[in-house]
Amino acid sequence: MISIGASCDFALAMGKVPDVPVVINRCPPLKGYGPEATAKAAAELRGLLAKDPAAVTPGLVRDYRVLRDQCRAIETK
């Protein structure tokens, strides 16, 4: 997403147009999961891995976790 960020606000206030756009990373709001849902999902994943050690779903869930962590890091800056 390209938008005008705080670093451009000063230039605009001084009547100048910024030379380059400022990229501001934003994530959509993250859905919260309670402890019961998290525990249930973990049990389901363990069961899936017990049945099929080559299951793809646990890797997808790991990737989703990394994405959520990255969004939290961006939003807390």
C-alpha positions in Angstrom: 0.0 0.0 0.0 1.4 3.4 -0.9 0.2 6.4 1.1 1.5 9.5 2.7 3.1 8.8 6.0 4.3 11.0 8.9 7.6 11.7 7.2 5.8 13.3 4.3 3.5 15.4 6.6 6.2 17.9 7.3 7.0 18.4 3.6 3.4 18.9 2.8 3.0 21.4 5.7 5.9 23.3 4.2 4.2 23.4 0.8 6.5 20.9 -0.7 5.6 17.7 -2.5 7.6 14.6 -1.2 10.1 13.3 -3.8 9.1 9.7 -3.2 6.0 7.9 -1.9 6.2 6.4 1.5 5.2 2.8 1.9 3.2 2.0 5.0 2.7 -1.7 5.8 -0.6 -2.5 7.3 -2.3 -5.8 8.1 -6.0 -6.4 8.4 -7.3 -6.9 12.0 -6.3 -10.2 13.4 -9.0 -12.5 14.7 -8.4 -13.5 18.3 -8.6 -17.2 19.3 -9.3 -18.2 22.9 -7.4 -20.8 24.8 -10.0 -23.5 24.2 -9.9 -23.0 20.4 -6.1 -23.0 20.4 -6.0 -26.2 22.5 -8.5 -27.9 20.2 -6.6 -26.9 17.1 -3.4 -28.2 18.5 -5.0 -31.5 19.4 -6.5 -31.8 15.9 -3.1 -31.1 14.4 -1.4 -33.7 16.6 -4.0 -36.2 15.6 -3.5 -35.4 11.9 0.2 -35.8 12.2 -0.2 -39.1 14.0 -2.3 -40.4 11.1 -0.2 -38.9 8.4 3.3 -37.7 9.3 3.6 -36.1 5.8 0.4 -34.0 6.2 0.6 -30.6 4.6 -1.9 -28.8 7.0 0.6 -28.4 9.9 3.0 -26.5 7.6 0.2 -24.2 6.4 -0.8 -23.5 10.0 2.9 -22.7 10.8 3.1 -20.3 7.9 -0.1 -18.6 9.1 1.4 -18.3 12.6 4.5 -16.6 11.1 2.2 -14.2 9.1 0.2 -13.3 12.3 3.5 -12.7 14.2 4.7 -10.4 11.4 1.4 -8.4 11.4 1.7 -8.0 15.1 5.3 -6.7 14.8 4.2 -4.2 12.1 1.2 -2.9 14.1 3.2 -2.4 17.3 5.9 -0.2 15.6 
